[in-house]
C-alpha cells in the first residue's frame, strides 16, 4: 500500500542466505517512488547472538543485466564463522552508499539504507 510519498514496501527475493552456525533472516523494504524511481532500499539482517557491530562485514557488487535479470547490486553480509547472506537487490545502488549499517545489539539486527542509483 503506497504511503503519502507514493512509496510502498515490497518483499524481494534473497539469492542466498545461509549460515555456518545459525540461520540468518533477511528483510528487504523497497522504498522507491513508483513513478520517479527515486528512493532507497532498506535491508535488515537478523544476527541473533552478535553483540558487536564490528563483527559484521558487508560489501556490495554491481552485476550486469542477464537474460533473466536486470542490472542489480548484490549486498553481502558476513559474520565470519557465524552468518552469511548474499542479497540480490532489485536495482543498482549508488556507489559508495554502503558506508556503514545501523547495528542494534538489543534486537540482534543490522540495517542498511541504500540509495538507488539514478541512471
Secondary structure, 3 states (H helix, E strand, C coil): CCCCCCECCCCCCCCEEEECCCCCEEEEEECCECCCCCCEEEEEEECCCCCCHHHCEEEEEEECCCCCCCCEEEEEEEECCCEEEEEECCCCECCCCCCCCEEECCCCEEEEEEEECCC
